[in-house]
Amino acid sequence: MTKVLAINSSKEKGQPKQAVAKGYFALNWGLQGDAHAGDWHRQVSLLGNESIDKIRRLGLDNLATGSFAENITTAGIVLFTLPVGSRLRVGETVLEVTQIGKECHKGCAIREKTGDCVMPREGIFARVITPGWIKPGDEIVRLD
């Protein structure tokens, strides 16, 4: 099953995020209380646990969900192969993919901690089309 493993939030950009029990994803905003939320195209970040496992296999097996500053850690879906414009039902929400990967900014705490960052290559970004709650264990369904 394709599902949510964790919801992660941080108060500051460029820092690993901490897991939370659930998150409210507001329309055209993102995860309430998260530093990256806002009225822009990268409201929500998603990264597959399979991508995190690639870095764990390099010897960094202590990485937790949120280590790459992703809001939603997933399992069972190859996120970076989804075309921009794809829609996903995640928990109560609908998210629309707006960007695949990103440039890692200079002085990135995540890259310093891990030695590599899979987010620029395999993370995806989305905007909130339908607001609602998402929690670990929620199913992820591709709508298109």
N, C-alpha and C positions, 0 to 999 in steps of 0.2 A: 504494500500500500504506500502511496505517496502521501507523506504527512509532514506536519510541523514537529520538529524536535524541541525547539526553544524559541522564546521571544526574549529579545535582548535590548537593553536601553542604556544610554549614558547621558549625562548632563553636559559633557564637553565633547567637541569634535576631536578626531584624531586619537581617541582613547579606546581601548577594548570596552565592550559593553558587558553589563551584568545581566544574568538571566532574571526574568520576572515571571510571576505566576500566570499572568495574562496581560494582554495589551489592548487598548482601544485605539483603533485606527480611524482617524477622523477624515471626513471627505475633503479632498484636495489639500491635505495637511500631512498625514502620516501618523506615526506612533506618538500619541500624546505624551509629553514629558521628555521626548528624545531630542538631543541636540541637532540632529539632521532633519527633523520634521520642518515643514514649511511649504509655502505655496510655490513649488518649483517642480521640475521633472524627476528629481531623485528623492521623493518623499519617503520611500521604503527601500531598504536594501535586503537582498536575500542571498544566501550562500548555502550550497549543499554540504552536508556532512561528509560526503564523498570527496569533495574538494579539500576540506580540512584534513581528512585522512591522508592526503598526499603529503602534507607538511608533517603530520604526526610520524609518517614513515621515515622522514629525514632525521628522526631522533627527538623530536619535540612532542613526545607523547602526553605531556601535561596540558596541552591546549584545551581550553574549555570552549563551549559555544559562546559566541560573542567576541572571541579573541581577534577576529578580523573586522570588528565593528559592524557586523551584520545585525539587522533588526530581527530577521527570521532565519533560523537555521532549519534546513529541510532535509528530508531523506527520501530516496526513491525517485528523484526527478533530476535530469541533467539540465539544470537551469540555463546554462550559457548557450544551449542549442535552440532555445526558444526565440522565435523572431520578435523583434520590436513590434508592439501592437497586440501581442498575445494577451489573452485575459485568463486569469486564474481565480477560481473561487477558493478562498482560504478562510476557514471558519465562517463567520458571518459576512465577510467582506468579499468584494471583487476588486482585484488589483490588475492594472494594465502595465505590461512591460514597456518601459520607456528607453532603457539603455542597457547594453551588455558591456560589462567591464568599465574601468575608469583608470585615469592616471593616478598613480600613488603620489601623494604630495611629499615634498622634501621634509625630512625630519619626522616621518611617520612612526609613531610609537609602536605600531603593530609590526612593521618591517624590522625595526630595531630589536623587538622582542623575539621574533620568529626567524629572522634572517631571510625570509621570503614572504611574499604576500600573494595569495591566490586571488584576492578580491579584484585586483585590476584585470585579471584574465578570466575568472570564472564567476565572479559575483554579478548579480543583475540588480537593476533598479526599477521601481514601479511607482505609479501614482494610485491613489485610492479613488476608485470609481463608486463603490458602495461601502459606506462606513460600517463598522461593527467591531466586535471582540474577536481576537484570535488567541488561542492557548495551545500549549504543547498537546500533541495527539490529534489535533484537527486535521482532517483530510484536505489534500490539495487536489483540485480538479481543473484540468485545462478545459476552457469553455469553447474554444474555436477549433 
